Amino acid sequence: MTPRRSSSPRAPPSNNISVKGLTRFHRARKRHVVTSQTEHKCVLDSCRHLKQEGFEVTCLPVRPNGLVHLDQLGAAIRPDTGPVSVMAVNNEIGVVQLLEEIGRICREKGVVFHTDAAQAIGKIPIDVEKMGIGLMSLSGHKIYGPKGVGAALYIRRRPRVWVERQMSGGGQERGIRSGTVPTPLAVGMGAACEIAEKEMEYDSRRISSLQERLLNGIRARLDGVVVNGSLEHRYPGNLNLSFAYVEGESLLMGLKEVAVSSGSACTSASLRALGVDEDMAHTSIRFGIGSKEESKLQVKEMTNNENVDSAGLEIMNFVSLPIFRFPTIPSLVKILDLNDFVLLLEVFLVNLSSS
């Protein structure tokens, strides 16, 4: 197998080239795209653009654990299906899809399997032959390579996968993406990939241990903690939790040493697809474990037992505040008069700042 590679800044342009480029190249015969509801926004937006051009898109639901229904995937593929695009590791909830099984279905149906592997590279083993991957989007900065570069797109040569260029210009990268290749960035990503491959097994064991320690510590002291997505099929460095009766944005503001991320219920496609109700979605927090960039920690890196315990303790102390024994903020807005709600919020913030 001899691959072709195209260099582009980060995974989103690569996803656009894969989804739009392959579909448009085969527009005369392939008028259908299959993807899932938990894909990255750039994949979902690419599919929306294709629908506006007259193509058909099947956006598959996922199970409550975040995994694609394999039977539904196989049934959705038609003779006129172009790409099947399923993310390898979800960026919001960390779920790892069954790539080998998806690739097998695509191979049997004679369609091209594209996967956004930006969150997977250097973290889980990827074998494009065994997994039947025809197009794969990557991103250098996810493994501490230079920002602004990916591999960024793996394109299978045998059997050849054809894509239509999405940018006109000098014809670099065999016409797939015009623009001068940033040699230092490409070399830097190659070096990062080499290091990540050597360290992958060790990092996996270490990060799995830290995730288990954090989750068990929180669950031992707090009730109403829900893991969003499969624990079995998950990259351990991405842990998405919901805390009953806790507004996610309030938790973000209250944690002084731990910086985590939260997606609102109206924007989190992955949580909606999992069937998480509105109140619990508002309480969702994503924890990154194992490395400085992923953990998003302002003071302490969540890379050892001591710091994981410290982070867990701060979270538990904050969530245990009396105000969080009430319903979530969206629920309070529905229950209380607006003026009463604003007054309650002001009192809470004053107490929080003085504590």
N, C-alpha and C positions, 0 to 999 in steps of 0.2 A: 504494500500500500504506500503510495507516494502522495503526500498531501500538498495542497496549495495553501498558502497563507497570505492574508491581506492585512496590512497594518492600518489601523484606524484608532482614533482617540476613544478608549474605553469601550465598554460593551454595548451601550445604546446604538451607536452607528452600526455596529456589527449585527445587532438584532434587526435593524432596519434593512440592511443589505440582504440578510438571510430571508426574512419573511417577505418583504416587498420584492426583492431582487429575483428570488426563485419563482414567486407567483407570477410576476410580470413577464419573466422570460418565457414561461409556458402558458401565457394567457390564451393562446388559441385552443389548448386542450385541457388545461388545469385551471378551473375557475373556483376552486374550493380550498379553504384553509381550515385546519383543525388546531385548536389550542385549548388552554384551560383557564378557568376564572382566576387562578392565583398567579398568573404570570406577571412579570415586571411591567410597569406602565408603558414602557417603550414598545413592548410586544403588543399589548392590548391596543395602544394607539395606532400602531402600524396596521393592525387588523381592521380598525375602524376606518382608516383611510382607504384600505382595499375595498371595504363594503361600499364606500361612497363612489368607488370606481366601477361598481357593478359586480364585484366578486362576492361569493358567499363565504361566511365564516361560521363555524361551529365552535362555540366556547363551552367546553365541557365543565360540568360541576365536579367537585371533589368530595371525597368522603369527609366525615367530621374530623378524621385524623389528618386531613390535608392531602392524602394520596389520591391520584387519579384512578377512577374506575377503569380497569383494563378492559372489561367487557364492553363498556360504553365507548371506550376509545376505538376498539376494533370495529364496533358497529357503526361508528361515525365516519370511518374512512370509506370514500367512494371512488369509483373509477376516475373521476375528474379531480381528486384531491391532489394538491401540490404538496406543500410542507405540512408536517405535524410538528408543532413547536411546544415543547414542555420543558420548563426550567428544571435544572438538575437539583439545586439547593435553593429553597425559597428564601428571599432576603428578609422577609418579615417574621416568619415563624420557624425557619431553619429546617423544614421538612425536606428529606432527601427522597426524590421520586425513584421508582423502580425502573431505572434506566435500561437495564438489560432486557427486561420484559417488554418495555415500550419499544425498544429497538427491534426486538424479534417480531413484534406485531407489524411494525412499519416495513420490515424486510419482507415478511410474508405477503403484505398487501402491495408491495412495489412502490412505496412512497418514501420521500426523503424525511429523515428525522433530524430536526434542528433542536439543539438544547442551549439555553443560556447557562453557561457554566462559570460565570463570573464569581459566584459565591462558592464554587466547588473546587476550583483549581488550587492545588497544593494542600487541600484539606481532606478530600476523599479520593480514592483511586479512580482514575478515568482511563478506560480502554476503548478507543473509538471503534476498533474492530469487533471486540466482544459485545459492545453495546449498540453496534449498528448505527453509529452517529455519522451523518452526512455533512452537517454544518454545526459548528460549535463556536459560540461567542465567549471570549475571555477578557480579562481586565487585569493589567499589571499591578495596580496599586493595592489590590486585595491581598497580594502576597509580598508587600513591601517593595515591589518594583517601582519604577518611576511613574508618576501620575501622568495621564494623558496618552498612554499607550496600552494596547492589548496585543495579543498575538495577531490581531484582535479577533481574527476570524479564521477558523480552520475550515477548509473546503476539501472534501474528499475528491481525489483524482480518479480512482478506480473502484467502482464505476464512477464516471465523471459526473459531478454535480455542476450544473450551469446556473449562473445568476446574472441578472441584468444590472448593469452599473447604475448607481443612484446619484452619481456626481460626474459632471463633464469636466474635461480638462486635459492634462498631459498624458493620460493613459497609463500612469504607473500601476503597479500590482496587476499587470496583464489586463488593464482596463477596468478592473473591479472597483478600484478607488483611486482617483487621481490625487496627486499631492506628493511632495517629496517625502520619502521615508525618513523618519527621525532616527538616524542610526544609533546615537547614544542611548535613546530610550529603548529601542529594540534590544540592544545588547544588555542593558540593565534588566529588562524583563527576563531575558534568557538566563542571566545569572541568578535572578530571584527564583525562577522555576527550578533550577538545578538545586539550590539550597532547600527549597520547599519539598522537593522529592526526597532528599536525604533525611529531612527532619519529620516527615509526615507521620510515620508510625509512632515516634516518640511523642510528638505534639498531640496526636489523637488520644493516647493513653493519659497524658497529663491533663488535657482539657476535659476529658470525660470525667476524671476524678474530681476536678474543680467544680464542674457542673453539678455532679451528684452531691457534693458537699454543700454547695449553695442551696440547691433545691431542698434537700433533706433538712437543712438548718431552718429554712423559712417555714416549711410545712410543719416542723415540730413545734413551732411557737405561734403560728397563725392559722386560723380556720378560713375557709372560703378561698383558698388559693387554687387556681385552675391552670394547668399547662395547656396552652393552645397549640394543637398539632401533635403528631405522633412522637412519643418518646423513643420508641424503638427505631424508627426510620428518621433520624434527626442528626444534623451536624451539631455536636455537643457545645460548640462555641456560640451558638445562637439559642437562647432560652427565652421564650415569650410566655409571660405569666399574666393572668388577670387576678386582681385582688377585689373580692366582693366588698362593695360599699366604699371603694376608694377611687376618686377621680384621678386618672392617670396624669393629667397636667398638674394637679396639686402635688402629687408625689414627686414629679420632676422638679418642681420649684422647691420642695421641702428638703430634698437630699443635698447636703452641703459638700460631701466629698465624693459621692458616686454620681456620675453623669450617665443616664440611660436614655433610651429613646422611646417615644410613644406615638402611635398613629391613631388619629381620631376615628370614631366609628364611621363617619361619613367618607373617609378617604381610604380606609384600610380594606382593600379588595380581598385580601387573604382571609381576614377575620370574618367578613361578610360571607365569603364562600364556604367557610367552615360551619356556618349557621350560628355563630356566636351572637347572642342577643345584644341589643343596643347598649344596655347598662354595663354589661360585662366587657363589651368592646371598648367602652370609654375608660375602663380600668386597666387596659392592657399595657404592659411594659416589656420592652425587649432588652434583655441583658446580653452583652457580648463578653465572652470569657476567653482569656488565654493570651491576648496580645494587646499592645498599647493602642493600636488603631481601632481594633474591633471592640475593645471594652469601653471606649469612649470615656475613660476615667480622667477627671480633672486633677485629682490629687494622688490617688492610689491606683496602681495597676492591678487588675484582677488576675494575677498570674501566679499566685501562691496561696497556700492555705490561710495564712495570717490575714492577707488582704481580703480574701473571699469571706472569711468569718467576720471581719470588720464591716464589710459592705452589707452582709446579711443582717448584722446587728443594727446598723443604722436604718435599714429598710424596715425591720420589725418594730423598732422604737417609734418610727414615724407613723406607720400604719396603725399602731396601737393607740394613737391619740384618740381621745373621746369623740372628736368630731367625726371620725371615720366609722363610728358605729351607726351613723345615719345613712340614708340612701345616697346614691351618687348625685353629683351636681345636676345632671340632666333631670333626675327624678325630683330633686328639690325645686327646680325651676317650675315643674309642673304642679307641685303641691303648694308652694308658698306664693304669696303675693310678691311681685317683683321688688317692691321697696323692702319688704322683710328679708328677701333673699340677699339683696345688696348689703343690708345692714349686717346680716349674719356673716357674709363673706368678709366685710371690713373688720369685724371683731376678730375673726379667725386669723386674718393676715397680720393684724397688730399683735396678737398673742404669739404668732409664729416668729415675727421679727424680733420680739423681745426675749424669746426663749434661748 
